[in-house]
Amino acid sequence: MANGTAFVLGATGQIGRVAVRALAADGWRVRAASRSAGRDAGWPGDVQAVAVDREDGAALGAALGDGCDVLLDCVAYGREHARQLRGLADRVGSAVVISSGAVYEDERGRSFDTQGEPDGFPAYPVPITESCRTVAPSDQTYGTRKAALEQELLAAGDRLPTTLLRAGAIHGPHSPLPRELYFVKRALDGRPVRVLAWRGESRFHTVHVDNLAELVRLAAARPGSRVLNTGDPEAPSVAEISAAVDAVMGVRSEMVPVDGAPPRPGVGETPWSVERPVVFDTSAAERELGYRAVTGYAESLPPTVEWLTRELAARDWRTAFPVLAGVYPGLFDYATEDAWLNATRAKAT
Ligand SMILES: NC(=O)c1ccc[n+]([C@@H]2O[C@H](COP(=O)([O-])OP(=O)(O)OC[C@H]3O[C@@H](n4cnc5c(N)ncnc54)[C@H](OP(=O)(O)O)[C@@H]3O)[C@@H](O)[C@H]2O)c1
């Protein structure tokens, strides 16, 4: 089972923690890099934690030392990071780099970047294959930077074969953006209803960190220059996610479906509430790497719910999850939700 050496950049994040474990279990000698050089309790003792800030190119080069057979980069954004990796190609056998479904655009040039515009939400094919159009690479936005990252790395495929993994809504313990909190906190707060825009039918493809780590493991063993979608075996609707969280937490809530968009800002607006489906075709990963999902959405939820509940026990959600609060500040505006519910029910009687 002996593999070579693996260097994981971003090792203490939600993806890195699990990927380090999966690579080590597959026989790789793993060096686990982050600025804090932290460790995960689930890692075997011979995983070596390394302190490095990847923004410091010289420090990254020094941390790599003689190099590695495979480098997993969980925190690469944009052209500069791609060039940094290319500059290390003589010491890195191959790479696996986390990208994003935010690179896709539809036939009318709409992408996540245009969703704030009138009729700006993309109408992607269902499901989206890797050959779908992508946004023009630039330094402008998260999506265009990821597109630039992909382009630069694919162009260097002869020197540094790189598998780019496009992810949607990543979930699992230690997520900096735990969308599941939307329902977990409502359950903990004893909220009786779940108001859901778009009738709860939105689908924004989830991917559990264990499924991502399985793809990392397979791509590490079979280097190539490629992009692959990732996703859970099913793309649950918001209503299904709500029901799955309720089931794990042993509560029953009433669903209040809303036709169309959120009726007021912060009402019915979950982190997965998209106007049109964002569902990824994952069959290329199956064909190219023999990928099979190792978990499903509902099946994977209990440890995430336990972790979220623990994290919330002693702290306000904004303190516990500052990244989430920054991206979605209005997730728990119960006063506005109640006012809308009362007004809607008064109108109905
Ligand atoms: N969240 C989503 O739904 C989603 C969707 C699509 C794609 N993605 C992609 O997922 C990736 C993020 O992975 P994640 O969620 O596992 O991240 P994460 O949980 O935020 O963890 C980030 C990891 O990187 C380390 N790190 C951060 N900055 C660093 C630096 N300058 N040098 C070295 N290490 C650094 C952090 O540890 P220290 O702080 O100690 O350095 C930590 O180990 C990104 O590429 C993102 O675009 C996320």
Ligand as a Chemical Component Dictionary entry (heavy atoms), coordinates in Angstrom:
data_LIG
# 
_chem_comp.id                   LIG 
_chem_comp.type                 NON-POLYMER 
_chem_comp.pdbx_formal_charge   0 
_chem_comp.three_letter_code    LIG 
# 
loop_
_chem_comp_atom.comp_id 
_chem_comp_atom.atom_id 
_chem_comp_atom.alt_atom_id 
_chem_comp_atom.type_symbol 
_chem_comp_atom.charge 
_chem_comp_atom.model_Cartn_x 
_chem_comp_atom.model_Cartn_y 
_chem_comp_atom.model_Cartn_z 
_chem_comp_atom.pdbx_ordinal 
LIG N1  N1  N 0  -17.374 26.408 1.203  1  
LIG C1  C1  C 0  -17.899 26.047 0.056  2  
LIG O1  O1  O 0  -19.095 25.729 -0.041 3  
LIG C2  C2  C 0  -17.015 25.994 -1.172 4  
LIG C3  C3  C 0  -17.610 25.765 -2.426 5  
LIG C4  C4  C 0  -16.792 25.618 -3.549 6  
LIG C5  C5  C 0  -15.416 25.688 -3.433 7  
LIG N2  N2  N 1  -14.883 25.945 -2.205 8  
LIG C6  C6  C 0  -13.409 26.007 -2.116 9  
LIG O2  O2  O 0  -12.967 25.281 -0.982 10 
LIG C7  C7  C 0  -11.690 25.785 -0.613 11 
LIG C8  C8  C 0  -11.642 26.080 0.863  12 
LIG O3  O3  O 0  -11.506 24.875 1.540  13 
LIG P1  P1  P 0  -12.032 24.682 3.026  14 
LIG O4  O4  O 0  -13.493 24.984 3.052  15 
LIG O5  O5  O -1 -11.535 23.373 3.489  16 
LIG O6  O6  O 0  -11.281 25.891 3.754  17 
LIG P2  P2  P 0  -11.274 26.253 5.290  18 
LIG O7  O7  O 0  -12.085 25.292 6.078  19 
LIG O8  O8  O 0  -11.521 27.719 5.388  20 
LIG O9  O9  O 0  -9.733  25.970 5.677  21 
LIG C9  C9  C 0  -8.707  26.714 5.120  22 
LIG C10 C10 C 0  -7.400  26.005 5.452  23 
LIG O10 O10 O 0  -6.340  26.661 4.796  24 
LIG C11 C11 C 0  -5.423  27.194 5.762  25 
LIG N3  N3  N 0  -4.979  28.445 5.197  26 
LIG C12 C12 C 0  -5.701  29.559 4.968  27 
LIG N4  N4  N 0  -4.932  30.510 4.419  28 
LIG C13 C13 C 0  -3.697  29.973 4.302  29 
LIG C14 C14 C 0  -2.454  30.466 3.809  30 
LIG N5  N5  N 0  -2.331  31.719 3.348  31 
LIG N6  N6  N 0  -1.390  29.659 3.813  32 
LIG C15 C15 C 0  -1.483  28.395 4.305  33 
LIG N7  N7  N 0  -2.618  27.873 4.780  34 
LIG C16 C16 C 0  -3.725  28.659 4.780  35 
LIG C17 C17 C 0  -6.218  27.286 7.052  36 
LIG O11 O11 O 0  -5.450  27.166 8.239  37 
LIG P3  P3  P 0  -4.737  28.453 8.867  38 
LIG O12 O12 O 0  -5.789  29.487 9.061  39 
LIG O13 O13 O 0  -4.108  27.944 10.130 40 
LIG O14 O14 O 0  -3.710  28.866 7.860  41 
LIG C18 C18 C 0  -7.043  26.007 6.908  42 
LIG O15 O15 O 0  -6.216  24.890 7.156  43 
LIG C19 C19 C 0  -11.447 27.030 -1.440 44 
LIG O16 O16 O 0  -10.625 26.691 -2.525 45 
LIG C20 C20 C 0  -12.834 27.384 -1.913 46 
LIG O17 O17 O 0  -12.816 28.133 -3.090 47 
LIG C21 C21 C 0  -15.629 26.103 -1.088 48 
# 
loop_
_chem_comp_bond.comp_id 
_chem_comp_bond.atom_id_1 
_chem_comp_bond.atom_id_2 
_chem_comp_bond.value_order 
_chem_comp_bond.pdbx_ordinal 
LIG N1  C1  SING 1  
LIG C1  O1  DOUB 2  
LIG C1  C2  SING 3  
LIG C2  C3  SING 4  
LIG C2  C21 DOUB 5  
LIG C3  C4  DOUB 6  
LIG C4  C5  SING 7  
LIG C5  N2  DOUB 8  
LIG N2  C6  SING 9  
LIG N2  C21 SING 10 
LIG C6  O2  SING 11 
LIG C6  C20 SING 12 
LIG O2  C7  SING 13 
LIG C7  C8  SING 14 
LIG C7  C19 SING 15 
LIG C8  O3  SING 16 
LIG O3  P1  SING 17 
LIG P1  O4  DOUB 18 
LIG P1  O5  SING 19 
LIG P1  O6  SING 20 
LIG O6  P2  SING 21 
LIG P2  O7  DOUB 22 
LIG P2  O8  SING 23 
LIG P2  O9  SING 24 
LIG O9  C9  SING 25 
LIG C9  C10 SING 26 
LIG C10 O10 SING 27 
LIG C10 C18 SING 28 
LIG O10 C11 SING 29 
LIG C11 N3  SING 30 
LIG C11 C17 SING 31 
LIG N3  C12 SING 32 
LIG N3  C16 SING 33 
LIG C12 N4  DOUB 34 
LIG N4  C13 SING 35 
LIG C13 C14 SING 36 
LIG C13 C16 DOUB 37 
LIG C14 N5  SING 38 
LIG C14 N6  DOUB 39 
LIG N6  C15 SING 40 
LIG C15 N7  DOUB 41 
LIG N7  C16 SING 42 
LIG C17 O11 SING 43 
LIG C17 C18 SING 44 
LIG O11 P3  SING 45 
LIG P3  O12 DOUB 46 
LIG P3  O13 SING 47 
LIG P3  O14 SING 48 
LIG C18 O15 SING 49 
LIG C19 O16 SING 50 
LIG C19 C20 SING 51 
LIG C20 O17 SING 52 
# 
